[in-house]
Amino acid sequence: MKKMLKISSIIISTIVCLIIISLIILTCFMSPGSNQIKDSQWSLQYKEHSSYFVYDKAKIKFIKIGKGEPLILIHGGGSWSYSFRNNIIPLSKYFTVYAIDFPGHGYSEIPTNFDYTVKNISNLLLEFLKYNNIDKTNLIGNSWGGGWAIYFAEKNPNKVINLVLIDSAGIAHAGGHSTWDYLTYPCGEIILYFVTKINVKDAYENELYYNKKLVTEDMVNEIWEPFHYKENLLAQQKYQKNLNWAETENNLNMLKNVIIIWGRYDPYVPVSTVEQFKKQIPSAKVFIFDSARHLPHEEKYNEVNKIIIDELKK
């Protein structure tokens, strides 16, 4: 019996070693994701309103549509301007809307020396304002995008009219949990090799959306195409390692004219985060949706659009 157990132990150890060696080979000699990216069908409707500006020799894609005060939409991590597909047109009736694909997302290029920090994103936003001759703007940010917007507003208070945070990053220890958290672990990039369209669909149905019936195949395809592009996929780990939300949390009391919108059942950035924001921004107006998770601007777009218009047009 002891001999059999010893043999079994050797077999198990050998299998584990082979798996580890295989993973090392995988990460050393192969890259996750696809080397090509297909055009978006959704973007075709904005062909006349799409453009690029150059930041550190990289072409950053954006949509510009509407008239009135500037309103910049900032998507979350792993997403792109498609996330605001149900917000752009309604908001463009009251504002000049800008929807940007930030480096490592959507259809923008990544600058060679981009460091994936909140400071770098803030610098990019400042250059974007200069490029479009924008003196002051409204900002709307979801998830990472909210954290990026916070940092920009803290560093450039004279450039921001109103700040809308939708299930926003920006608190260093907000709680919640995402698979992306593991990207900071040793060999965490291994996760990226096993990302599939099925994983993305599952995440939207069971974590990002409250009502899974709203998740369609066309929607998953639009999200998946730029997401699994090699450079974008690798960028997710670089952001995860370099985004330091202590930099934003420490100066939250500087913020003014803040609107907070949240999904009550957000598993990534729990609704308890709202109270953390409110402690430092007591003047912030809060709107919580009972039947939404991480993306209320997608799930409850009519209601969210109305809040934004009503609050920003006061």
N, C-alpha and C positions, 0 to 999 in steps of 0.2 A: 504494500500500500504506500509506504514512504517513498519507494522508488518511483511509483506511478505519479505521486504528487510532485516529486522533483522534476520528472519529465514534463509534466503539465506546466509547471512553473517556468521551465526553460522555454517551452513553446510559446507561452504567453509573453515572456520577456522578449523573445525573438520577434514576435508579431508587432509588439509595441515599438521596438527599435526600427523595424522596417517601415512602420507608419511614420515615425519621426523623420527617418532618412528621406522618405518619399516627400514629406511636406517641405523639408529643407530644399530638396532638389526642385520642387514645384516653385517655391518662392525665389530661388536663385536663378532659374533658367527660363521661367515663364512669367508673363504678366497677366493679371486678371482683366476681364472685360474684353471688349472688341476694339480692333484697330480702326474701325470705320464707324461713321455715324450717318444715319439717314435723315433726310429732311423731314420736318414736321408738317403734317397735313393741316394741323390747327393754325400754324403760323402763316399759311397762305392767305388767310383773310386779312392779315396785317402787313402784307407785302409792301404796300404803298406807305405804310407808317413805320417800317422797320429801318434801322440804320445801325452804324457802328461808330464808336469813338475809340481812339487809340490811347491806351494806358500802358506805358513802359513797353512800347512796341507790340503790344497785343491788342487785337480787335475785340472790343467789348460790345456785344449786341444789345440793343434796346428798342423798345416800341415807344413811340410818342404819338399821342392822339388826344384830341379835345381842345378846350379853351378854358381860360380862367387861371386861378392860382395853380402853381406847380404842385403836383402830388406824385411822389416817388414810391413805387411798390417794391418791397424787398423780400424776396422769397426765402424759404428756409433751406437748411442743408439737404442735399440730395435732390432738391427740387429745381424749378426754374420758373420763368415768367408764366408758364402754362398754369401754375397754381392759382393765378388771378384771372383765369379765363372768364369767370362769371362776374368779375368786378370791374374789369377795364372799361367796357362800353358804358355801363350805367354811371360810373364815376366820371367818365370823360364828358358827360353832359354838363358837369359843374366845374371840372378841373382840367388842366392840361396834365394828362396822366403819362408817366414814364415808368415802364416796366423793364427792369434790367436783368440780364443773365450775368450773374457774378462769376468770376473765374472759377473753373472747376465745376460749373453747372451750365446746363442748357447748351447754347450754341456759341458761347464766347470762347476766346482763346485764353491761355494761361500765360501771364508774363514769365519770362525766364527766371527772374530772381524773386518771384512772388513768395512771401513768407507765411501766408495763411494766418495772419494775426488780425485782431480787431483794428489795430493801428493802420495796417496796410489797406484794409477795406475802407476805413475812414478816409485815407488819402485818395483812394480811387473815387469815392463819392464826391470829395471836394473838387477833384479834377473834372468830374462829370458835370457838376454845377457850373464850373467855369466854361466848359465846352458849350453848354446850352444857355449861357448868359443868364443863369438863375441866381438871383441875389438871396432869396429866402424861399424855403419850400416846406410843404407838409411831408411827413414820412410815415409810411405804414410798413411794419416789419413783422413777419411771422417766424417763430422758432429762432434759429440762428440769426435770421434776418432782423428780428426784433432786437437781439443783443447788439448787432452791428449798428442798427439805428440809434440805440441808446448811447453807444460810445461816441458816435458822430455828434449827437445832440449835446453830449457833455463837453466835447472838445470845441464845438462850433455853435454855441447857444444862439448867436446872432444870425445863424443861417436857418434855423428851424422855427416854423410857425406853430405847428401842432405835431404831436408824436402819438401814433396809434400802435399799440403793442398787442399782437394777437398770439396768445399762447407762447409768450416770448422767453428766450434765453436772457441772461443778464444777471442772474443770481448764482453765486458760486456753488452753493450746496442746496439746490432746490428740491432734491429728491427725485423720484421717478426713475425710470430705467429704460434703456434702449440697447439693442444689440451693438450699436455703434460705440457704446462705452468700452467694449472689449478691444477696440482698435488701439487703445493706448497701452495694452498689455504687451509683454515681450512676444514677438511673432504674431501679434494681433492682426496683421494684414492678411493672415490666412483666411479670415472671414470673407474677404473680398473675392476669393477664388470660388466661393460657393454661393455667390449671389445669383439668383435666377429670377426670371419674370414671375414665376409662381410665388417666390418669396415676397416680391414687391406687391403682388395682388393680395396675398395673405395679410401683409402688414396694413394695407389700406382698408381691407375688410374688417380686420379684428383689432387694430390699434389706432390707426389714424382717423377712421370714420366711425361714427356711432351707428349709422344706418348703412349696412353693407350692401343693400340693394342699389345704392347710388353709385357703386363702383362698377364701371362698364369695361368691356374689353378695349374699346377705343381709348378710353382714359388710361388704362394700364399701358397700352402701347405707346402713348404719347410720353408718359412718365419714364417708361423703360428705355426708350431709344437713346436719349442723351445721358441717362443715368449710368448705363452700362458701358459707355464709351470709356476706354482704358484710362485716359488722362483724367476724366471726371471722377471715375471710381477711385483711383489712387488719391485724388485730392481730398476725398472724404476723410481718410486717415490723417492726412496732413493738417486739415482743419481741426479734427478732433484732438490732436496732440498740441496744437498751438493756440487755440482759442481759450483765453484766460478770463473767465467771467468775474473774477475778483476785480479786474480793471474797470468793469462797468458798475458792479455793485457798490464800490467805495464812493461813488460820486452821484448816486441816484437822487440825493436831496437837491441837486442842482436843477433837476428837470422841471419844466413848466408845461402847461397845456397838454397833459397826458390823458389819453383814453385807453383803457385796458379792456380787451375783449378776450373771453376765455371759454373753452369747452369744459364742462364740469367733470367729464370722465377722461380727461387727457392722461394717459399713462406715462408719457415722456416728461412733461413738465406739469406736475399735478396742480390742481386748482388752489391748493394751500399756498402756492407761490404768490398768488394775488395778494395775500395778506402781508407777505414779505415786502412786496412792492409798495403796498399802501402805507406801511410803517415809515418808509422813507420818502414817499410821494403822497402825502395825505390829501392833496388837492385832486389827485387822479380820479377820473370818473370810471366806474367799473360796470361792465355788462357781462353776465355769465349765462351761457346757454346750457340748459339741462340735457338736451339731446344732441350733444356734440362732443368730440374728442379734441384732437390736436389741430384740426383744420376747420374751424367754424366759418371762416370766410369762403370755404368751398361747400360745406354742407348746408350752411344757413346764409347763403349769399344775399338773398333779398333783405333779410333782417339786418345783416352786417352792413350792407351797402347803405341802408337807411340810416343806421346809427352814424356811419362815417359822414354822410352828407349833412345830416341834421347837426352834428356836433361841430364839424369843421366850417360850416356856413354861418354859424352864430355870429 
